[in-house]
Protein backbone atom coordinates (compact mmCIF):
# COMPACT_ATOMS: atom_id res chain seq x y z
CA UNK A 1 0.00 0.00 0.00
CA UNK A 2 1.30 3.45 -0.89
CA UNK A 3 1.14 6.17 1.74
CA UNK A 4 1.57 8.96 -0.80
CA UNK A 5 5.35 8.82 -0.61
CA UNK A 6 7.54 7.92 -3.56
CA UNK A 7 8.16 4.15 -3.56
CA UNK A 8 11.21 4.23 -5.80
CA UNK A 9 12.99 6.07 -8.54
CA UNK A 10 14.50 4.50 -11.65
CA UNK A 11 17.72 5.61 -13.28
CA UNK A 12 18.22 4.61 -16.91
CA UNK A 13 21.73 3.36 -17.67
CA UNK A 14 23.37 2.30 -20.93
CA UNK A 15 25.35 -0.60 -19.41
CA UNK A 16 23.68 -2.40 -16.50
CA UNK A 17 26.74 -4.59 -15.80
CA UNK A 18 28.97 -1.51 -15.42
CA UNK A 19 26.40 0.14 -13.16
CA UNK A 20 26.24 -2.95 -10.93
CA UNK A 21 30.04 -3.15 -10.80
CA UNK A 22 30.23 0.55 -9.86
CA UNK A 23 27.69 0.05 -7.06
CA UNK A 24 29.34 -3.16 -5.79
CA UNK A 25 32.86 -1.65 -5.79
CA UNK A 26 31.60 1.10 -3.48
CA UNK A 27 29.66 -1.29 -1.22
CA UNK A 28 26.36 0.39 -2.11
CA UNK A 29 24.54 -2.84 -3.02
CA UNK A 30 22.94 -3.02 0.42
CA UNK A 31 20.05 -5.20 -0.84
CA UNK A 32 22.54 -7.71 -2.31
CA UNK A 33 20.53 -7.53 -5.52
CA UNK A 34 21.51 -8.96 -8.87
CA UNK A 35 20.43 -8.12 -12.42
CA UNK A 36 16.84 -9.13 -13.19
CA UNK A 37 14.99 -9.24 -16.52
CA UNK A 38 11.37 -8.38 -17.36
CA UNK A 39 9.81 -8.70 -20.83
CA UNK A 40 8.71 -5.05 -21.09
CA UNK A 41 9.17 -2.91 -24.20
CA UNK A 42 10.36 -4.47 -27.45
CA UNK A 43 13.34 -6.45 -26.09
CA UNK A 44 12.85 -6.27 -22.34
CA UNK A 45 14.46 -4.42 -19.46
CA UNK A 46 17.28 -5.43 -17.12
CA UNK A 47 17.46 -3.89 -13.66
CA UNK A 48 18.68 -4.08 -10.07
CA UNK A 49 17.81 -2.11 -6.94
CA UNK A 50 19.58 -0.62 -3.94
CA UNK A 51 18.27 1.20 -0.89
CA UNK A 52 18.93 4.91 -0.53
CA UNK A 53 19.84 6.78 2.66
CA UNK A 54 16.18 7.42 3.55
CA UNK A 55 15.08 3.83 2.85
CA UNK A 56 13.85 4.76 -0.64
CA UNK A 57 14.48 2.22 -3.39
CA UNK A 58 16.75 3.25 -6.25
CA UNK A 59 16.39 1.15 -9.38
CA UNK A 60 19.03 1.08 -12.10
CA UNK A 61 17.56 -0.11 -15.39
CA UNK A 62 18.66 -0.72 -18.96
CA UNK A 63 16.12 -1.05 -21.76
CA UNK A 64 17.46 -3.84 -23.95
mmCIF file of the N, C-alpha and C atoms, coordinates in Angstrom:
data_MODEL
# 
_entry.id   MODEL 
# 
loop_
_atom_site.group_PDB 
_atom_site.id 
_atom_site.type_symbol 
_atom_site.label_atom_id 
_atom_site.label_alt_id 
_atom_site.label_comp_id 
_atom_site.label_asym_id 
_atom_site.label_entity_id 
_atom_site.label_seq_id 
_atom_site.pdbx_PDB_ins_code 
_atom_site.Cartn_x 
_atom_site.Cartn_y 
_atom_site.Cartn_z 
_atom_site.occupancy 
_atom_site.B_iso_or_equiv 
_atom_site.pdbx_formal_charge 
_atom_site.auth_seq_id 
_atom_site.auth_comp_id 
_atom_site.auth_asym_id 
_atom_site.auth_atom_id 
_atom_site.pdbx_PDB_model_num 
ATOM 1   N N  . UNK A 1 1  ? 0.849  -1.170 0.000   1.00 0.00 ? 1  UNK A N  1 
ATOM 2   C CA . UNK A 1 1  ? 0.000  0.000  0.000   1.00 0.00 ? 1  UNK A CA 1 
ATOM 3   C C  . UNK A 1 1  ? 0.895  1.233  0.000   1.00 0.00 ? 1  UNK A C  1 
ATOM 4   N N  . UNK A 1 2  ? 0.530  2.228  -0.773  1.00 0.00 ? 2  UNK A N  1 
ATOM 5   C CA . UNK A 1 2  ? 1.300  3.455  -0.891  1.00 0.00 ? 2  UNK A CA 1 
ATOM 6   C C  . UNK A 1 2  ? 0.715  4.507  0.044   1.00 0.00 ? 2  UNK A C  1 
ATOM 7   N N  . UNK A 1 3  ? 1.581  5.153  0.791   1.00 0.00 ? 3  UNK A N  1 
ATOM 8   C CA . UNK A 1 3  ? 1.137  6.175  1.737   1.00 0.00 ? 3  UNK A CA 1 
ATOM 9   C C  . UNK A 1 3  ? 1.201  7.576  1.141   1.00 0.00 ? 3  UNK A C  1 
ATOM 10  N N  . UNK A 1 4  ? 1.428  7.664  -0.163  1.00 0.00 ? 4  UNK A N  1 
ATOM 11  C CA . UNK A 1 4  ? 1.567  8.956  -0.802  1.00 0.00 ? 4  UNK A CA 1 
ATOM 12  C C  . UNK A 1 4  ? 3.019  9.328  -1.020  1.00 0.00 ? 4  UNK A C  1 
ATOM 13  N N  . UNK A 1 5  ? 3.925  8.581  -0.429  1.00 0.00 ? 5  UNK A N  1 
ATOM 14  C CA . UNK A 1 5  ? 5.351  8.824  -0.610  1.00 0.00 ? 5  UNK A CA 1 
ATOM 15  C C  . UNK A 1 5  ? 5.830  8.102  -1.868  1.00 0.00 ? 5  UNK A C  1 
ATOM 16  N N  . UNK A 1 6  ? 6.938  8.552  -2.389  1.00 0.00 ? 6  UNK A N  1 
ATOM 17  C CA . UNK A 1 6  ? 7.537  7.917  -3.560  1.00 0.00 ? 6  UNK A CA 1 
ATOM 18  C C  . UNK A 1 6  ? 8.074  6.554  -3.135  1.00 0.00 ? 6  UNK A C  1 
ATOM 19  N N  . UNK A 1 7  ? 7.694  5.505  -3.854  1.00 0.00 ? 7  UNK A N  1 
ATOM 20  C CA . UNK A 1 7  ? 8.159  4.154  -3.560  1.00 0.00 ? 7  UNK A CA 1 
ATOM 21  C C  . UNK A 1 7  ? 9.587  3.948  -4.028  1.00 0.00 ? 7  UNK A C  1 
ATOM 22  N N  . UNK A 1 8  ? 9.859  4.361  -5.263  1.00 0.00 ? 8  UNK A N  1 
ATOM 23  C CA . UNK A 1 8  ? 11.211 4.234  -5.795  1.00 0.00 ? 8  UNK A CA 1 
ATOM 24  C C  . UNK A 1 8  ? 11.395 5.148  -6.990  1.00 0.00 ? 8  UNK A C  1 
ATOM 25  N N  . UNK A 1 9  ? 12.656 5.351  -7.322  1.00 0.00 ? 9  UNK A N  1 
ATOM 26  C CA . UNK A 1 9  ? 12.986 6.067  -8.545  1.00 0.00 ? 9  UNK A CA 1 
ATOM 27  C C  . UNK A 1 9  ? 13.794 5.119  -9.417  1.00 0.00 ? 9  UNK A C  1 
ATOM 28  N N  . UNK A 1 10 ? 13.743 5.326  -10.716 1.00 0.00 ? 10 UNK A N  1 
ATOM 29  C CA . UNK A 1 10 ? 14.500 4.499  -11.649 1.00 0.00 ? 10 UNK A CA 1 
ATOM 30  C C  . UNK A 1 10 ? 15.462 5.382  -12.429 1.00 0.00 ? 10 UNK A C  1 
ATOM 31  N N  . UNK A 1 11 ? 16.686 4.911  -12.539 1.00 0.00 ? 11 UNK A N  1 
ATOM 32  C CA . UNK A 1 11 ? 17.723 5.613  -13.283 1.00 0.00 ? 11 UNK A CA 1 
ATOM 33  C C  . UNK A 1 11 ? 18.068 4.757  -14.487 1.00 0.00 ? 11 UNK A C  1 
ATOM 34  N N  . UNK A 1 12 ? 17.920 5.323  -15.675 1.00 0.00 ? 12 UNK A N  1 
ATOM 35  C CA . UNK A 1 12 ? 18.220 4.609  -16.911 1.00 0.00 ? 12 UNK A CA 1 
ATOM 36  C C  . UNK A 1 12 ? 19.721 4.636  -17.157 1.00 0.00 ? 12 UNK A C  1 
ATOM 37  N N  . UNK A 1 13 ? 20.298 3.459  -17.388 1.00 0.00 ? 13 UNK A N  1 
ATOM 38  C CA . UNK A 1 13 ? 21.729 3.362  -17.673 1.00 0.00 ? 13 UNK A CA 1 
ATOM 39  C C  . UNK A 1 13 ? 21.935 2.674  -19.015 1.00 0.00 ? 13 UNK A C  1 
ATOM 40  N N  . UNK A 1 14 ? 23.067 2.917  -19.631 1.00 0.00 ? 14 UNK A N  1 
ATOM 41  C CA . UNK A 1 14 ? 23.365 2.303  -20.926 1.00 0.00 ? 14 UNK A CA 1 
ATOM 42  C C  . UNK A 1 14 ? 24.016 0.933  -20.784 1.00 0.00 ? 14 UNK A C  1 
ATOM 43  N N  . UNK A 1 15 ? 24.647 0.659  -19.632 1.00 0.00 ? 15 UNK A N  1 
ATOM 44  C CA . UNK A 1 15 ? 25.348 -0.599 -19.407 1.00 0.00 ? 15 UNK A CA 1 
ATOM 45  C C  . UNK A 1 15 ? 25.070 -1.061 -17.977 1.00 0.00 ? 15 UNK A C  1 
ATOM 46  N N  . UNK A 1 16 ? 24.119 -1.963 -17.825 1.00 0.00 ? 16 UNK A N  1 
ATOM 47  C CA . UNK A 1 16 ? 23.680 -2.401 -16.501 1.00 0.00 ? 16 UNK A CA 1 
ATOM 48  C C  . UNK A 1 16 ? 24.791 -3.132 -15.741 1.00 0.00 ? 16 UNK A C  1 
ATOM 49  N N  . UNK A 1 17 ? 25.635 -3.888 -16.463 1.00 0.00 ? 17 UNK A N  1 
ATOM 50  C CA . UNK A 1 17 ? 26.738 -4.594 -15.799 1.00 0.00 ? 17 UNK A CA 1 
ATOM 51  C C  . UNK A 1 17 ? 27.735 -3.604 -15.191 1.00 0.00 ? 17 UNK A C  1 
ATOM 52  N N  . UNK A 1 18 ? 28.062 -2.539 -15.935 1.00 0.00 ? 18 UNK A N  1 
ATOM 53  C CA . UNK A 1 18 ? 28.968 -1.514 -15.417 1.00 0.00 ? 18 UNK A CA 1 
ATOM 54  C C  . UNK A 1 18 ? 28.364 -0.797 -14.221 1.00 0.00 ? 18 UNK A C  1 
ATOM 55  N N  . UNK A 1 19 ? 27.077 -0.533 -14.273 1.00 0.00 ? 19 UNK A N  1 
ATOM 56  C CA . UNK A 1 19 ? 26.404 0.135  -13.157 1.00 0.00 ? 19 UNK A CA 1 
ATOM 57  C C  . UNK A 1 19 ? 26.445 -0.745 -11.911 1.00 0.00 ? 19 UNK A C  1 
ATOM 58  N N  . UNK A 1 20 ? 26.196 -2.043 -12.073 1.00 0.00 ? 20 UNK A N  1 
ATOM 59  C CA . UNK A 1 20 ? 26.238 -2.948 -10.927 1.00 0.00 ? 20 UNK A CA 1 
ATOM 60  C C  . UNK A 1 20 ? 27.661 -3.059 -10.379 1.00 0.00 ? 20 UNK A C  1 
ATOM 61  N N  . UNK A 1 21 ? 28.645 -3.117 -11.249 1.00 0.00 ? 21 UNK A N  1 
ATOM 62  C CA . UNK A 1 21 ? 30.041 -3.154 -10.803 1.00 0.00 ? 21 UNK A CA 1 
ATOM 63  C C  . UNK A 1 21 ? 30.395 -1.891 -10.016 1.00 0.00 ? 21 UNK A C  1 
ATOM 64  N N  . UNK A 1 22 ? 29.983 -0.732 -10.526 1.00 0.00 ? 22 UNK A N  1 
ATOM 65  C CA . UNK A 1 22 ? 30.228 0.549  -9.863  1.00 0.00 ? 22 UNK A CA 1 
ATOM 66  C C  . UNK A 1 22 ? 29.633 0.538  -8.453  1.00 0.00 ? 22 UNK A C  1 
ATOM 67  N N  . UNK A 1 23 ? 28.391 0.095  -8.348  1.00 0.00 ? 23 UNK A N  1 
ATOM 68  C CA . UNK A 1 23 ? 27.692 0.048  -7.061  1.00 0.00 ? 23 UNK A CA 1 
ATOM 69  C C  . UNK A 1 23 ? 28.367 -0.952 -6.118  1.00 0.00 ? 23 UNK A C  1 
ATOM 70  N N  . UNK A 1 24 ? 28.712 -2.134 -6.630  1.00 0.00 ? 24 UNK A N  1 
ATOM 71  C CA . UNK A 1 24 ? 29.343 -3.156 -5.793  1.00 0.00 ? 24 UNK A CA 1 
ATOM 72  C C  . UNK A 1 24 ? 30.723 -2.734 -5.306  1.00 0.00 ? 24 UNK A C  1 
ATOM 73  N N  . UNK A 1 25 ? 31.507 -2.089 -6.170  1.00 0.00 ? 25 UNK A N  1 
ATOM 74  C CA . UNK A 1 25 ? 32.856 -1.645 -5.788  1.00 0.00 ? 25 UNK A CA 1 
ATOM 75  C C  . UNK A 1 25 ? 32.823 -0.636 -4.652  1.00 0.00 ? 25 UNK A C  1 
ATOM 76  N N  . UNK A 1 26 ? 31.738 0.086  -4.529  1.00 0.00 ? 26 UNK A N  1 
ATOM 77  C CA . UNK A 1 26 ? 31.604 1.101  -3.484  1.00 0.00 ? 26 UNK A CA 1 
ATOM 78  C C  . UNK A 1 26 ? 30.757 0.624  -2.312  1.00 0.00 ? 26 UNK A C  1 
ATOM 79  N N  . UNK A 1 27 ? 30.464 -0.683 -2.293  1.00 0.00 ? 27 UNK A N  1 
ATOM 80  C CA . UNK A 1 27 ? 29.662 -1.295 -1.218  1.00 0.00 ? 27 UNK A CA 1 
ATOM 81  C C  . UNK A 1 27 ? 28.298 -0.624 -1.048  1.00 0.00 ? 27 UNK A C  1 
ATOM 82  N N  . UNK A 1 28 ? 27.674 -0.240 -2.153  1.00 0.00 ? 28 UNK A N  1 
ATOM 83  C CA . UNK A 1 28 ? 26.356 0.393  -2.107  1.00 0.00 ? 28 UNK A CA 1 
ATOM 84  C C  . UNK A 1 28 ? 25.222 -0.592 -2.374  1.00 0.00 ? 28 UNK A C  1 
ATOM 85  N N  . UNK A 1 29 ? 25.556 -1.841 -2.700  1.00 0.00 ? 29 UNK A N  1 
ATOM 86  C CA . UNK A 1 29 ? 24.536 -2.838 -3.018  1.00 0.00 ? 29 UNK A CA 1 
ATOM 87  C C  . UNK A 1 29 ? 24.006 -3.448 -1.719  1.00 0.00 ? 29 UNK A C  1 
ATOM 88  N N  . UNK A 1 30 ? 23.377 -2.601 -0.906  1.00 0.00 ? 30 UNK A N  1 
ATOM 89  C CA . UNK A 1 30 ? 22.938 -3.015 0.419   1.00 0.00 ? 30 UNK A CA 1 
ATOM 90  C C  . UNK A 1 30 ? 21.748 -3.974 0.411   1.00 0.00 ? 30 UNK A C  1 
ATOM 91  N N  . UNK A 1 31 ? 21.123 -4.204 -0.727  1.00 0.00 ? 31 UNK A N  1 
ATOM 92  C CA . UNK A 1 31 ? 20.053 -5.204 -0.840  1.00 0.00 ? 31 UNK A CA 1 
ATOM 93  C C  . UNK A 1 31 ? 20.596 -6.512 -1.411  1.00 0.00 ? 31 UNK A C  1 
ATOM 94  N N  . UNK A 1 32 ? 21.906 -6.541 -1.693  1.00 0.00 ? 32 UNK A N  1 
ATOM 95  C CA . UNK A 1 32 ? 22.540 -7.709 -2.308  1.00 0.00 ? 32 UNK A CA 1 
ATOM 96  C C  . UNK A 1 32 ? 21.780 -8.172 -3.542  1.00 0.00 ? 32 UNK A C  1 
ATOM 97  N N  . UNK A 1 33 ? 21.334 -7.214 -4.331  1.00 0.00 ? 33 UNK A N  1 
ATOM 98  C CA . UNK A 1 33 ? 20.532 -7.526 -5.516  1.00 0.00 ? 33 UNK A CA 1 
ATOM 99  C C  . UNK A 1 33 ? 21.439 -7.912 -6.682  1.00 0.00 ? 33 UNK A C  1 
ATOM 100 N N  . UNK A 1 34 ? 20.836 -8.594 -7.634  1.00 0.00 ? 34 UNK A N  1 
ATOM 101 C CA . UNK A 1 34 ? 21.509 -8.960 -8.872  1.00 0.00 ? 34 UNK A CA 1 
ATOM 102 C C  . UNK A 1 34 ? 20.681 -8.416 -10.033 1.00 0.00 ? 34 UNK A C  1 
ATOM 103 N N  . UNK A 1 35 ? 21.136 -8.622 -11.240 1.00 0.00 ? 35 UNK A N  1 
ATOM 104 C CA . UNK A 1 35 ? 20.429 -8.116 -12.416 1.00 0.00 ? 35 UNK A CA 1 
ATOM 105 C C  . UNK A 1 35 ? 19.248 -9.031 -12.728 1.00 0.00 ? 35 UNK A C  1 
ATOM 106 N N  . UNK A 1 36 ? 18.080 -8.422 -12.859 1.00 0.00 ? 36 UNK A N  1 
ATOM 107 C CA . UNK A 1 36 ? 16.840 -9.129 -13.191 1.00 0.00 ? 36 UNK A CA 1 
ATOM 108 C C  . UNK A 1 36 ? 16.410 -8.742 -14.606 1.00 0.00 ? 36 UNK A C  1 
ATOM 109 N N  . UNK A 1 37 ? 15.511 -9.518 -15.183 1.00 0.00 ? 37 UNK A N  1 
ATOM 110 C CA . UNK A 1 37 ? 14.986 -9.244 -16.521 1.00 0.00 ? 37 UNK A CA 1 
ATOM 111 C C  . UNK A 1 37 ? 13.463 -9.301 -16.481 1.00 0.00 ? 37 UNK A C  1 
ATOM 112 N N  . UNK A 1 38 ? 12.825 -8.357 -17.155 1.00 0.00 ? 38 UNK A N  1 
ATOM 113 C CA . UNK A 1 38 ? 11.373 -8.376 -17.359 1.00 0.00 ? 38 UNK A CA 1 
ATOM 114 C C  . UNK A 1 38 ? 11.100 -8.138 -18.835 1.00 0.00 ? 38 UNK A C  1 
ATOM 115 N N  . UNK A 1 39 ? 10.096 -8.809 -19.389 1.00 0.00 ? 39 UNK A N  1 
ATOM 116 C CA . UNK A 1 39 ? 9.806  -8.700 -20.826 1.00 0.00 ? 39 UNK A CA 1 
ATOM 117 C C  . UNK A 1 39 ? 8.969  -7.475 -21.188 1.00 0.00 ? 39 UNK A C  1 
ATOM 118 N N  . UNK A 1 40 ? 9.382  -6.296 -20.723 1.00 0.00 ? 40 UNK A N  1 
ATOM 119 C CA . UNK A 1 40 ? 8.711  -5.054 -21.085 1.00 0.00 ? 40 UNK A CA 1 
ATOM 120 C C  . UNK A 1 40 ? 9.355  -4.487 -22.341 1.00 0.00 ? 40 UNK A C  1 
ATOM 121 N N  . UNK A 1 41 ? 8.690  -3.568 -22.984 1.00 0.00 ? 41 UNK A N  1 
ATOM 122 C CA . UNK A 1 41 ? 9.169  -2.915 -24.200 1.00 0.00 ? 41 UNK A CA 1 
ATOM 123 C C  . UNK A 1 41 ? 9.475  -3.963 -25.275 1.00 0.00 ? 41 UNK A C  1 
ATOM 124 N N  . UNK A 1 42 ? 10.138 -3.569 -26.321 1.00 0.00 ? 42 UNK A N  1 
ATOM 125 C CA . UNK A 1 42 ? 10.358 -4.475 -27.447 1.00 0.00 ? 42 UNK A CA 1 
ATOM 126 C C  . UNK A 1 42 ? 11.253 -5.666 -27.095 1.00 0.00 ? 42 UNK A C  1 
ATOM 127 N N  . UNK A 1 43 ? 12.369 -5.388 -26.392 1.00 0.00 ? 43 UNK A N  1 
ATOM 128 C CA . UNK A 1 43 ? 13.336 -6.446 -26.088 1.00 0.00 ? 43 UNK A CA 1 
ATOM 129 C C  . UNK A 1 43 ? 13.545 -6.683 -24.598 1.00 0.00 ? 43 UNK A C  1 
ATOM 130 N N  . UNK A 1 44 ? 12.745 -6.066 -23.773 1.00 0.00 ? 44 UNK A N  1 
ATOM 131 C CA . UNK A 1 44 ? 12.848 -6.274 -22.338 1.00 0.00 ? 44 UNK A CA 1 
ATOM 132 C C  . UNK A 1 44 ? 13.636 -5.196 -21.626 1.00 0.00 ? 44 UNK A C  1 
ATOM 133 N N  . UNK A 1 45 ? 13.712 -5.349 -20.320 1.00 0.00 ? 45 UNK A N  1 
ATOM 134 C CA . UNK A 1 45 ? 14.458 -4.422 -19.464 1.00 0.00 ? 45 UNK A CA 1 
ATOM 135 C C  . UNK A 1 45 ? 15.220 -5.245 -18.434 1.00 0.00 ? 45 UNK A C  1 
ATOM 136 N N  . UNK A 1 46 ? 16.452 -4.808 -18.151 1.00 0.00 ? 46 UNK A N  1 
ATOM 137 C CA . UNK A 1 46 ? 17.275 -5.429 -17.124 1.00 0.00 ? 46 UNK A CA 1 
ATOM 138 C C  . UNK A 1 46 ? 17.456 -4.395 -16.020 1.00 0.00 ? 46 UNK A C  1 
ATOM 139 N N  . UNK A 1 47 ? 17.415 -4.842 -14.758 1.00 0.00 ? 47 UNK A N  1 
ATOM 140 C CA . UNK A 1 47 ? 17.459 -3.893 -13.659 1.00 0.00 ? 47 UNK A CA 1 
ATOM 141 C C  . UNK A 1 47 ? 17.973 -4.537 -12.369 1.00 0.00 ? 47 UNK A C  1 
ATOM 142 N N  . UNK A 1 48 ? 18.397 -3.682 -11.446 1.00 0.00 ? 48 UNK A N  1 
ATOM 143 C CA . UNK A 1 48 ? 18.682 -4.079 -10.068 1.00 0.00 ? 48 UNK A CA 1 
ATOM 144 C C  . UNK A 1 48 ? 18.343 -2.898 -9.179  1.00 0.00 ? 48 UNK A C  1 
ATOM 145 N N  . UNK A 1 49 ? 18.221 -3.152 -7.873  1.00 0.00 ? 49 UNK A N  1 
ATOM 146 C CA . UNK A 1 49 ? 17.808 -2.111 -6.937  1.00 0.00 ? 49 UNK A CA 1 
ATOM 147 C C  . UNK A 1 49 ? 18.749 -2.049 -5.736  1.00 0.00 ? 49 UNK A C  1 
ATOM 148 N N  . UNK A 1 50 ? 18.890 -0.835 -5.205  1.00 0.00 ? 50 UNK A N  1 
ATOM 149 C CA . UNK A 1 50 ? 19.581 -0.618 -3.940  1.00 0.00 ? 50 UNK A CA 1 
ATOM 150 C C  . UNK A 1 50 ? 18.670 0.234  -3.063  1.00 0.00 ? 50 UNK A C  1 
ATOM 151 N N  . UNK A 1 51 ? 19.040 0.363  -1.797  1.00 0.00 ? 51 UNK A N  1 
ATOM 152 C CA . UNK A 1 51 ? 18.272 1.199  -0.890  1.00 0.00 ? 51 UNK A CA 1 
ATOM 153 C C  . UNK A 1 51 ? 19.025 2.491  -0.641  1.00 0.00 ? 51 UNK A C  1 
ATOM 154 N N  . UNK A 1 52 ? 18.324 3.605  -0.762  1.00 0.00 ? 52 UNK A N  1 
ATOM 155 C CA . UNK A 1 52 ? 18.927 4.910  -0.532  1.00 0.00 ? 52 UNK A CA 1 
ATOM 156 C C  . UNK A 1 52 ? 19.031 5.246  0.948   1.00 0.00 ? 52 UNK A C  1 
ATOM 157 N N  . UNK A 1 53 ? 19.594 6.405  1.263   1.00 0.00 ? 53 UNK A N  1 
ATOM 158 C CA . UNK A 1 53 ? 19.838 6.784  2.660   1.00 0.00 ? 53 UNK A CA 1 
ATOM 159 C C  . UNK A 1 53 ? 18.573 6.992  3.487   1.00 0.00 ? 53 UNK A C  1 
ATOM 160 N N  . UNK A 1 54 ? 17.449 7.236  2.841   1.00 0.00 ? 54 UNK A N  1 
ATOM 161 C CA . UNK A 1 54 ? 16.183 7.425  3.552   1.00 0.00 ? 54 UNK A CA 1 
ATOM 162 C C  . UNK A 1 54 ? 15.240 6.249  3.351   1.00 0.00 ? 54 UNK A C  1 
ATOM 163 N N  . UNK A 1 55 ? 15.824 5.079  3.058   1.00 0.00 ? 55 UNK A N  1 
ATOM 164 C CA . UNK A 1 55 ? 15.080 3.827  2.852   1.00 0.00 ? 55 UNK A CA 1 
ATOM 165 C C  . UNK A 1 55 ? 14.276 3.810  1.552   1.00 0.00 ? 55 UNK A C  1 
ATOM 166 N N  . UNK A 1 56 ? 14.501 4.792  0.669   1.00 0.00 ? 56 UNK A N  1 
ATOM 167 C CA . UNK A 1 56 ? 13.847 4.758  -0.642  1.00 0.00 ? 56 UNK A CA 1 
ATOM 168 C C  . UNK A 1 56 ? 14.581 3.738  -1.521  1.00 0.00 ? 56 UNK A C  1 
ATOM 169 N N  . UNK A 1 57 ? 13.881 3.180  -2.482  1.00 0.00 ? 57 UNK A N  1 
ATOM 170 C CA . UNK A 1 57 ? 14.478 2.216  -3.390  1.00 0.00 ? 57 UNK A CA 1 
ATOM 171 C C  . UNK A 1 57 ? 14.943 2.952  -4.639  1.00 0.00 ? 57 UNK A C  1 
ATOM 172 N N  . UNK A 1 58 ? 16.183 2.677  -5.026  1.00 0.00 ? 58 UNK A N  1 
ATOM 173 C CA . UNK A 1 58 ? 16.752 3.254  -6.252  1.00 0.00 ? 58 UNK A CA 1 
ATOM 174 C C  . UNK A 1 58 ? 16.978 2.107  -7.223  1.00 0.00 ? 58 UNK A C  1 
ATOM 175 N N  . UNK A 1 59 ? 16.309 2.197  -8.352  1.00 0.00 ? 59 UNK A N  1 
ATOM 176 C CA . UNK A 1 59 ? 16.394 1.151  -9.378  1.00 0.00 ? 59 UNK A CA 1 
ATOM 177 C C  . UNK A 1 59 ? 17.281 1.648  -10.520 1.00 0.00 ? 59 UNK A C  1 
ATOM 178 N N  . UNK A 1 60 ? 18.214 0.825  -10.918 1.00 0.00 ? 60 UNK A N  1 
ATOM 179 C CA . UNK A 1 60 ? 19.033 1.081  -12.102 1.00 0.00 ? 60 UNK A CA 1 
ATOM 180 C C  . UNK A 1 60 ? 18.509 0.168  -13.182 1.00 0.00 ? 60 UNK A C  1 
ATOM 181 N N  . UNK A 1 61 ? 18.167 0.714  -14.350 1.00 0.00 ? 61 UNK A N  1 
ATOM 182 C CA . UNK A 1 61 ? 17.559 -0.107 -15.390 1.00 0.00 ? 61 UNK A CA 1 
ATOM 183 C C  . UNK A 1 61 ? 18.157 0.194  -16.758 1.00 0.00 ? 61 UNK A C  1 
ATOM 184 N N  . UNK A 1 62 ? 18.189 -0.844 -17.579 1.00 0.00 ? 62 UNK A N  1 
ATOM 185 C CA . UNK A 1 62 ? 18.664 -0.722 -18.963 1.00 0.00 ? 62 UNK A CA 1 
ATOM 186 C C  . UNK A 1 62 ? 17.604 -1.330 -19.857 1.00 0.00 ? 62 UNK A C  1 
ATOM 187 N N  . UNK A 1 63 ? 17.055 -0.534 -20.749 1.00 0.00 ? 63 UNK A N  1 
ATOM 188 C CA . UNK A 1 63 ? 16.124 -1.047 -21.756 1.00 0.00 ? 63 UNK A CA 1 
ATOM 189 C C  . UNK A 1 63 ? 16.955 -1.755 -22.807 1.00 0.00 ? 63 UNK A C  1 
ATOM 190 N N  . UNK A 1 64 ? 16.658 -3.012 -23.045 1.00 0.00 ? 64 UNK A N  1 
ATOM 191 C CA . UNK A 1 64 ? 17.460 -3.836 -23.954 1.00 0.00 ? 64 UNK A CA 1 
ATOM 192 C C  . UNK A 1 64 ? 17.015 -3.607 -25.398 1.00 0.00 ? 64 UNK A C  1 
# 
